[in-house]
Amino acid sequence: MIYQWLYSFADQIPGFNVFRYITARTFISFFTGFFLCLIWGPFFIEKLKQKHFGQSIRTDGPQTHQKKAGTPTMGGWLILFSTIVPLLLWIDILNPMVIATVLITWGFGLIGYIDDYLKVSKKNTKGLSGKIRLAGEFFISIATILYLIKFHNLNTLVTVPFVKSIVLDLGVWYAIFGGLVIVGTANAVNLTDGLDGLAIVPVIVAATTLGLFAYVVGHFKIAEYLQIQHIVGAGELAPLAAAMVAGGLGFLWFNTYPAQVFMGDVGSLSLGGFLGAMAVFTKNEILMVFLGGIFVVEALSVITQVISFKLTGKRIFKMAPIHHHFELGGMTETKIIVRFWIISILLAMLSLATLKLR
């Protein structure tokens, strides 16, 4: 926490007074993370190539994807590594919510890494068993939330966007509810990661929005003015979100079509876990359905496809997740990607509107 040491010199160097403000540290965290990602990127991608960590492509998918086989994967580590320096320099790492969010993010990232490694070493697309993966994700999420409830008075209330009068107190059951939000978000992001840059921009947009929510609910006067819950310590999640957004933007530099690197499950699961944790700790659990609408639709397309095929033997979509359905329908990859980006921005604006409407 270098910023606290720098702030101690504020009496001698007036400009150092800026380090006391979350807003200033949020911008500094962003630029630190972005430029580190941009600098480390080429070296990191080259290392992935040397280790032959190439992506395996499904043979039953769009044939245009076969040319992507062998593209370096596990690029999610580039994003996570880029957040370490901002975390140590500009963020209060002793803040319970920061600790919890980092624990969930890196815990999910480790699960994703194991999945990726098994896929790379066996040269197939199966990876880690789904049951084992989900069990690990639920354990990390629920255990972390329970810890915050017991030792740091995490709020167990659930509010409904647009309806101020509906407030549910789930008590200890909130840990399970929160776990479902985090695990659901992580796996929905994982399903969305199928085209170059498709998942990372909606993640960036959602993380930016949740970072704004974190600052608002963590600021007593702003929360009071907007008549929303004030959450002590939540404001420190804003610079953490900025670091994650910066890492994502730096990753997009290399992931944009045609991609030089894929994020892999280590990226999609960790980023999804991060978004889920941010939604839970800023009390936007239900709003995440709207904010992460792209992820929700992608996940629902897979669920409905599986149910339909098992019950009727027929498929609803040409292929799931739904972005592959559009591909097989003749839409170009870049058009699908950009339109999904536009929708994610519109959903973010809708979500921000709830600050005054809830």
PyMOL commands that set and color helices and strands:
alter all, ss='L'
color gray80, all
select helices_A, chain A and resi 2-7+14-20+22-50+63-68+76-90+96-122+130-152+171-192+200-218+220-226+234-255+264-281+288-291+293-312+322-328+333-357
alter helices_A, ss='H'
color red, helices_A
select strands_A, chain A and resi 157-160+163-169
alter strands_A, ss='S'
color yellow, strands_A
deselect
rebuild
show_as cartoon
